């Protein structure tokens, strides 16, 4: 069965860095786009970054130049390197994909940025 497991969240001061990981299983990882979403308290879930199997990555405007998404197909893992973190980046971060027409989400990892 498809599983996505995020890790790497935590508490960091503004200006700091974190690297999130998303370990995938149960599907052909190298074929699929993987998305990173986040949801802050009281706000809608938003797409932060996406990495297709090949080709260019995409980022929401608020993280461009600060976040970098990458993937290691040999490890079935996608990473989200987050630098110059701001308090407004505080949220639960999720990775997600679609396989055979079904959307799958991880359980999320909390990122808290203190000012």
KOLPATI-452776 format. One record per residue (C-alpha): x negated, y, z; residue in three letters; residue number from 0; chain. Coordinates in Angstrom, 2 decimals, padded with zeros to 5 digits. Last residue first. Example, Ala and Ser with C-alpha at 12.3 -4.5 7.8 and 13.67 -1.06 7.14 Angstrom:
BEGIN
         X         Y         Z   residu   num   chaine
   -013.67   -001.06    007.14      SER     1        A
   -012.30   -004.50    007.80      ALA     0        A
end
This chain:
BEGIN
         X         Y         Z   residu   num   chaine
   -010.81    035.15    016.30      UNK   114        A
   -010.19    031.43    016.69      UNK   113        A
   -009.73    029.13    013.72      UNK   112        A
   -007.68    025.99    014.32      UNK   111        A
   -007.64    023.16    011.80      UNK   110        A
   -005.35    020.24    012.57      UNK   109        A
   -005.57    017.08    010.46      UNK   108        A
   -002.66    015.64    008.53      UNK   107        A
   -000.84    012.30    008.51      UNK   106        A
   -001.66    011.69    004.88      UNK   105        A
    000.85    012.18    002.14      UNK   104        A
    002.16    010.06   -000.72      UNK   103        A
    004.45    011.07   -003.56      UNK   102        A
    006.00    008.26   -005.60      UNK   101        A
    006.11    008.20   -009.40      UNK   100        A
    003.73    005.28   -009.82      UNK    99        A
    001.19    007.05   -007.63      UNK    98        A
    001.38    010.69   -006.61      UNK    97        A
   -001.22    012.25   -004.37      UNK    96        A
   -001.55    014.12   -001.12      UNK    95        A
   -004.07    015.45    001.35      UNK    94        A
   -002.83    017.31    004.39      UNK    93        A
   -004.15    020.22    006.45      UNK    92        A
   -002.39    021.35    009.60      UNK    91        A
   -002.86    025.07    009.90      UNK    90        A
   -005.20    027.86    010.96      UNK    89        A
   -006.58    029.45    007.80      UNK    88        A
   -005.11    032.77    008.97      UNK    87        A
   -007.71    032.85    011.75      UNK    86        A
   -010.40    033.05    009.06      UNK    85        A
   -012.98    030.50    007.95      UNK    84        A
   -016.07    031.69    006.15      UNK    83        A
   -016.58    028.17    004.77      UNK    82        A
   -014.21    025.27    004.16      UNK    81        A
   -015.53    022.19    002.41      UNK    80        A
   -012.59    020.04    001.37      UNK    79        A
   -013.62    016.48    000.61      UNK    78        A
   -012.01    013.70   -001.39      UNK    77        A
   -012.86    010.07   -000.71      UNK    76        A
   -012.48    006.78   -002.54      UNK    75        A
   -016.13    006.11   -001.64      UNK    74        A
   -017.39    005.40   -005.17      UNK    73        A
   -014.99    008.05   -006.48      UNK    72        A
   -016.69    010.74   -004.43      UNK    71        A
   -014.58    013.88   -004.69      UNK    70        A
   -015.00    017.61   -004.32      UNK    69        A
   -012.98    020.60   -003.14      UNK    68        A
   -014.72    023.87   -002.28      UNK    67        A
   -013.30    026.55   -000.02      UNK    66        A
   -014.62    030.10    000.47      UNK    65        A
   -014.88    031.59   -003.04      UNK    64        A
   -011.18    031.09   -003.68      UNK    63        A
   -009.33    030.47   -000.43      UNK    62        A
   -006.59    033.12   -000.58      UNK    61        A
   -006.15    032.75   -004.34      UNK    60        A
   -004.99    029.13   -004.21      UNK    59        A
   -007.55    026.82   -005.63      UNK    58        A
   -007.91    024.63   -008.70      UNK    57        A
   -010.59    022.17   -009.78      UNK    56        A
   -011.75    021.77   -013.34      UNK    55        A
   -011.96    018.63   -015.36      UNK    54        A
   -011.91    015.00   -014.46      UNK    53        A
   -009.90    012.87   -012.08      UNK    52        A
   -008.09    016.03   -010.96      UNK    51        A
   -009.04    018.04   -007.89      UNK    50        A
   -006.51    020.29   -006.24      UNK    49        A
   -006.76    023.04   -003.66      UNK    48        A
   -004.63    024.94   -001.15      UNK    47        A
   -001.07    023.95   -002.02      UNK    46        A
    001.28    025.47    000.55      UNK    45        A
    003.57    023.98    003.20      UNK    44        A
    006.09    026.54    004.28      UNK    43        A
    005.50    028.65    007.35      UNK    42        A
    006.71    028.60    010.95      UNK    41        A
    003.50    027.07    012.23      UNK    40        A
    000.93    026.80    009.43      UNK    39        A
    001.15    024.13    006.77      UNK    38        A
   -001.73    023.13    004.55      UNK    37        A
   -002.04    021.25    001.30      UNK    36        A
   -004.98    019.50   -000.33      UNK    35        A
   -004.23    017.75   -003.62      UNK    34        A
   -005.70    014.63   -005.17      UNK    33        A
   -005.46    013.98   -008.92      UNK    32        A
   -005.54    010.33   -009.80      UNK    31        A
   -007.41    007.93   -012.03      UNK    30        A
   -010.53    007.54   -009.87      UNK    29        A
   -008.41    006.48   -006.91      UNK    28        A
   -006.81    003.45   -008.52      UNK    27        A
   -004.30    002.81   -005.77      UNK    26        A
   -004.06    001.26   -002.30      UNK    25        A
   -006.70    003.32   -000.53      UNK    24        A
   -007.69    006.92    000.05      UNK    23        A
   -010.02    008.58    002.54      UNK    22        A
   -009.44    012.33    002.80      UNK    21        A
   -012.27    014.31    004.36      UNK    20        A
   -012.32    017.80    005.81      UNK    19        A
   -015.48    019.82    006.12      UNK    18        A
   -015.52    022.70    008.58      UNK    17        A
   -017.23    026.08    008.60      UNK    16        A
   -017.48    029.14    010.78      UNK    15        A
   -016.71    032.78    010.10      UNK    14        A
   -013.91    032.83    012.65      UNK    13        A
   -014.66    030.38    015.42      UNK    12        A
   -013.93    026.70    015.03      UNK    11        A
   -011.49    024.22    016.51      UNK    10        A
   -011.05    020.89    014.78      UNK     9        A
   -010.33    019.06    011.57      UNK     8        A
   -012.66    016.46    010.09      UNK     7        A
   -010.30    013.66    009.20      UNK     6        A
   -007.54    012.87    006.73      UNK     5        A
   -006.25    009.39    005.97      UNK     4        A
   -004.36    008.65    002.76      UNK     3        A
   -002.75    005.25    002.33      UNK     2        A
   -001.09    003.57   -000.62      UNK     1        A
    000.00    000.00    000.00      UNK     0        A
end
